[in-house]
Amino acid sequence: MPTINLNEAKANLSRLVDAAAAGEEIIIAKAGKPVVRLLPIENPAPRQPGIAKGRVTDAFFEPLTEKELSAWEM
């Protein structure tokens, strides 16, 4: 489990991500103090189509009210 300083991690992020994806755990340090751990995601959950089925009503497609529009313009 190597410890890499932040500047080196920024310069080699792609290589570090590849190493982590291959199963290596990497510690990133700032000013010599370990701050974060880079490790692979174990068995990411597959996307499930239709997860919102039945939860979206026709009101979702209606135009916004003036009050809702003004909130977006802040």
C-alpha positions as CSV (number, residue, x, y, z in Angstrom):
1,M,0.0,0.0,0.0
2,P,2.1,2.9,-1.3
3,T,1.8,6.4,0.1
4,I,1.9,9.1,-2.6
5,N,2.1,12.9,-2.0
6,L,-0.6,15.0,-3.5
7,N,1.5,16.7,-6.2
8,E,2.7,13.4,-7.4
9,A,-0.9,12.0,-7.4
10,K,-2.1,14.9,-9.5
11,A,0.7,14.4,-12.0
12,N,0.0,10.6,-12.2
13,L,-3.7,10.3,-11.5
14,S,-4.4,8.1,-14.5
15,R,-1.7,5.6,-13.6
16,L,-2.9,5.6,-10.0
17,V,-6.5,5.0,-11.0
18,D,-5.4,2.1,-13.2
19,A,-3.4,0.6,-10.3
20,A,-6.4,1.0,-7.9
21,A,-8.7,-0.6,-10.5
22,A,-6.3,-3.6,-10.6
23,G,-6.8,-4.0,-6.8
24,E,-3.9,-1.9,-5.4
25,E,-4.8,0.3,-2.4
26,I,-3.1,3.7,-2.6
27,I,-2.8,6.3,0.2
28,I,-2.5,10.0,-0.9
29,A,-0.8,12.3,1.6
30,K,-0.8,16.1,2.0
31,A,2.2,17.7,3.7
32,G,3.3,14.2,4.7
33,K,0.0,13.4,6.4
34,P,-2.2,10.6,4.9
35,V,-5.6,12.1,3.9
36,V,-7.3,9.8,1.5
37,R,-7.3,6.2,0.3
38,L,-7.7,5.3,-3.4
39,L,-9.1,1.8,-3.8
40,P,-11.3,-0.1,-6.3
41,I,-15.1,-0.3,-6.1
42,E,-16.0,-3.9,-5.4
43,N,-18.8,-5.3,-7.5
44,P,-20.5,-2.0,-8.6
45,A,-24.2,-2.4,-8.7
46,P,-25.6,-2.7,-12.2
47,R,-28.0,-0.1,-13.5
48,Q,-31.6,-1.1,-13.3
49,P,-33.8,0.2,-16.1
50,G,-37.3,1.3,-15.0
51,I,-36.4,2.1,-11.4
52,A,-38.7,5.1,-11.4
53,K,-41.5,3.4,-13.2
54,G,-44.8,4.4,-11.7
55,R,-43.2,7.2,-9.7
56,V,-43.3,9.9,-12.3
57,T,-46.8,11.5,-12.8
58,D,-48.1,13.5,-15.8
59,A,-47.5,16.6,-13.6
60,F,-43.8,16.2,-14.2
61,F,-44.3,17.2,-17.8
62,E,-46.4,20.3,-17.1
63,P,-44.9,23.8,-17.5
64,L,-43.5,25.4,-14.4
65,T,-45.5,28.0,-12.5
66,E,-44.4,31.6,-12.4
67,K,-43.2,31.1,-8.8
68,E,-41.1,28.0,-9.8
69,L,-39.7,29.8,-12.8
70,S,-38.6,32.8,-10.7
71,A,-36.9,30.5,-8.2
72,W,-34.7,29.2,-11.1
73,E,-33.8,32.8,-12.1
74,M,-32.2,33.8,-8.8
